[in-house]
Structure formats: C-alpha cells, structure tokens
Amino acid sequence: MEETEILLTVAEIGVALAGFASLAAILGRRHKHTDPLVNAIRLRGLLDAGLSTMLLALIGVLMLEIGASDDWVWQAAAAVGVVFVSTIGAAAFRREKLRRHLPGFKRITSAIMFTLVATAFAGFAFVAAGFAGQYGFHIFFGILCLLLVICCTMFVLVIASLMNPAEMADPEPGA
C-alpha cells in the first residue's frame, strides 16, 4: 500500500469518528440523566481529535502529490501536527478544569488522555525537528494512529455515558 493510500484511509477513519460524534450529540439530547455539559466537553474533544487527524493526513497527501521530497513532507506535516496537538492539548486542559466538579469526571481517565496527547506532541516534534530521518512517514503514521486511539477512547466514553449514565457518575462521599 502506498503512503498516499494509507493517509487517505486514516483521513476517512478520522471523518467517520467525527461523524459518530455528531450522532452521539443527537442521541445525548434525549437522555435527561446525562449532564449536557459533560457530553458537550467529550464531544468537542472527539471532534477536535478526529478532524485534526483527517486534516493532518490530508496535508501529508497534498504535499506528496505536489512532489516535495519525502523528508521535507514529513517534517512540514509534523510541524503542523505540533501546532494542532498543542492547540488540542491547551483546549483539553481548559475543558478539564470545567469538568472537575461535574458528574462522570474521573481523574485517571483525564491523566491517560493528557499522556496520550503529550506523546503525540513529542512524536510530532521529533519528526518536525528532523530526527526521524528515513522513518519520518512511519513515525508520522504511528502518531496519526495514536490520535485515532484518542478518538476511539473519547467515543467509548461518550457512548458509555449515554448507555448507562447512572454508573458514570462518581459515587457520593461517605456512601
């Protein structure tokens, strides 16, 4: 499979996950037990990660199609990835502050998600700095897969909160 085909497949998966976010938003409105702000925050994260994955994959495809050298393609695409992931991370940090006191907030889940975002940032920075050498595509692709894992995790959290909202809430202290 060529690099372009692989990136187009990743872009399609990113779009599909963003589409699932829209469907989950519609279903979430029907649940009276789920705090709308909780799901809005989760859905925003899912949309950010899914659409960023799609755009980053398409940037790689575009640069390959214009005939740029392989090393430059992955360094430039990874530099854009650094910007995207740092923006996603900053927005997630702001949303996390809002979620701390809402039902369904779990500190461990938040820590895992921030670790995944930080890993994606470090990977993109590694490739953008030129340290990846001939493995630029492979590392770039791996980071896109990591972003898809983040999307899938967010999707599972949204669906789980819609399926069984009572169990997603943190237990009351002393209960």
C-alpha positions as CSV (number, residue, x, y, z in Angstrom):
1,M,0.0,0.0,0.0
2,E,1.3,3.4,-0.9
3,E,1.8,6.2,1.6
4,T,-1.0,8.3,-0.1
5,E,-3.5,5.4,0.2
6,I,-2.6,4.8,3.8
7,L,-3.1,8.5,4.7
8,L,-6.4,8.7,2.8
9,T,-7.6,5.7,4.8
10,V,-6.6,7.4,8.1
11,A,-8.4,10.6,6.9
12,E,-11.6,8.5,6.3
13,I,-11.4,7.0,9.7
14,G,-11.0,10.4,11.3
15,V,-14.0,11.7,9.4
16,A,-16.1,8.7,10.5
17,L,-15.2,9.2,14.1
18,A,-16.1,12.9,13.8
19,G,-19.4,11.8,12.2
20,F,-20.1,9.5,15.2
21,A,-19.6,12.5,17.4
22,S,-22.5,14.2,15.6
23,L,-24.7,11.1,16.0
24,A,-23.8,10.8,19.7
25,A,-24.7,14.5,20.2
26,I,-28.2,13.9,18.8
27,L,-28.6,10.8,21.0
28,G,-27.3,12.6,24.0
29,R,-30.0,15.2,23.9
30,R,-32.6,12.5,24.6
31,H,-31.0,11.5,27.9
32,K,-32.2,13.5,30.8
33,H,-29.8,11.9,33.3
34,T,-26.6,12.9,31.5
35,D,-25.3,16.4,32.2
36,P,-25.2,18.1,28.8
37,L,-22.0,19.9,29.6
38,V,-20.2,16.6,30.3
39,N,-21.1,15.2,26.9
40,A,-20.5,18.5,25.2
41,I,-17.0,18.6,26.5
42,R,-16.3,15.0,25.5
43,L,-17.8,15.5,22.0
44,R,-15.7,18.6,21.5
45,G,-12.6,16.6,22.3
46,L,-13.7,13.9,19.9
47,L,-14.4,16.3,17.1
48,D,-11.0,18.1,17.7
49,A,-9.0,14.9,17.5
50,G,-11.0,13.3,14.6
51,L,-10.9,16.4,12.4
52,S,-7.2,17.1,13.2
53,T,-6.3,13.6,12.3
54,M,-8.1,13.9,9.0
55,L,-6.5,17.3,8.2
56,L,-3.0,16.1,9.1
57,A,-3.4,13.0,6.9
58,L,-4.7,15.2,4.0
59,I,-1.8,17.7,4.5
60,G,0.6,14.7,4.0
61,V,-1.2,13.6,0.9
62,L,-1.2,17.1,-0.6
63,M,2.5,17.6,0.0
64,L,3.2,14.1,-1.5
65,E,1.1,15.0,-4.6
66,I,3.0,18.3,-5.3
67,G,6.2,16.3,-5.4
68,A,8.0,17.5,-2.3
69,S,10.9,15.4,-1.0
70,D,9.9,12.8,1.5
71,D,12.0,14.2,4.4
72,W,10.5,17.6,3.9
73,V,6.9,16.3,3.6
74,W,7.0,14.6,7.0
75,Q,8.9,17.4,8.7
76,A,6.4,20.0,7.5
77,A,3.4,17.8,8.2
78,A,4.7,17.1,11.6
79,A,5.3,20.8,12.3
80,V,1.6,21.4,11.5
81,G,0.9,18.4,13.8
82,V,2.8,20.1,16.6
83,V,0.5,23.2,16.2
84,F,-2.7,21.1,16.1
85,V,-1.8,18.9,19.0
86,S,-0.7,21.8,21.2
87,T,-3.9,23.6,20.4
88,I,-5.9,20.4,21.2
89,G,-4.0,19.9,24.4
90,A,-4.5,23.5,25.6
91,A,-8.2,23.3,24.8
92,A,-8.5,20.0,26.6
93,F,-6.8,21.4,29.6
94,R,-9.3,24.3,29.8
95,R,-12.2,21.8,29.4
96,E,-10.7,19.6,32.1
97,K,-10.9,22.4,34.5
98,L,-14.6,22.8,33.8
99,R,-15.2,19.1,34.1
100,R,-13.6,18.5,37.5
101,H,-16.7,19.1,39.5
102,L,-19.2,17.5,37.1
103,P,-20.6,14.0,37.5
104,G,-18.7,11.5,35.4
105,F,-15.3,13.1,35.9
106,K,-12.5,10.6,36.5
107,R,-9.0,11.8,37.2
108,I,-7.3,8.7,35.9
109,T,-9.1,9.0,32.5
110,S,-8.1,12.6,32.3
111,A,-4.5,11.7,33.1
112,I,-4.4,9.0,30.5
113,M,-5.8,11.3,27.8
114,F,-3.3,14.0,28.6
115,T,-0.5,11.4,28.5
116,L,-1.6,10.3,25.0
117,V,-1.8,13.9,23.8
118,A,1.7,14.6,25.2
119,T,3.0,11.5,23.5
120,A,1.5,12.7,20.1
121,F,3.1,16.2,20.7
122,A,6.5,14.7,21.4
123,G,6.3,12.4,18.3
124,F,5.3,15.2,16.0
125,A,8.1,17.4,17.5
126,F,10.6,14.6,16.9
127,V,9.7,14.3,13.3
128,A,9.4,18.0,12.7
129,A,13.0,18.5,14.1
130,G,14.3,16.1,11.5
131,F,15.4,13.3,13.9
132,A,13.2,10.7,12.2
133,G,15.3,10.6,9.1
134,Q,14.1,8.0,6.6
135,Y,11.5,6.8,9.1
136,G,9.5,10.1,9.0
137,F,6.4,8.5,7.4
138,H,6.4,5.6,9.7
139,I,6.5,7.7,12.8
140,F,4.0,10.3,11.4
141,F,1.6,7.4,10.6
142,G,2.1,6.0,14.1
143,I,1.2,9.3,15.6
144,L,-1.9,9.6,13.4
145,C,-2.9,6.1,14.7
146,L,-2.3,7.4,18.3
147,L,-4.7,10.3,17.5
148,L,-7.2,7.7,16.3
149,V,-6.8,5.8,19.6
150,I,-7.6,9.1,21.4
151,C,-10.7,9.5,19.2
152,C,-11.9,5.9,19.9
153,T,-11.3,6.4,23.6
154,M,-13.4,9.6,23.6
155,F,-16.1,7.8,21.5
156,V,-16.3,5.0,24.0
157,L,-16.6,7.5,26.9
158,V,-19.4,9.3,25.2
159,I,-21.3,6.1,24.3
160,A,-20.8,4.7,27.8
161,S,-22.2,7.8,29.4
162,L,-25.2,7.6,27.1
163,M,-25.8,3.8,27.7
164,N,-25.6,3.9,31.5
165,P,-25.4,7.4,32.8
166,A,-26.1,6.5,36.5
167,E,-23.0,4.4,36.7
168,M,-20.8,7.0,35.1
169,A,-21.3,9.4,38.0
170,D,-18.8,9.4,40.7
171,P,-20.2,7.9,44.0
172,E,-21.1,10.3,46.7
173,P,-18.6,10.7,49.5
174,G,-19.5,8.6,52.6
175,A,-22.0,6.4,50.6
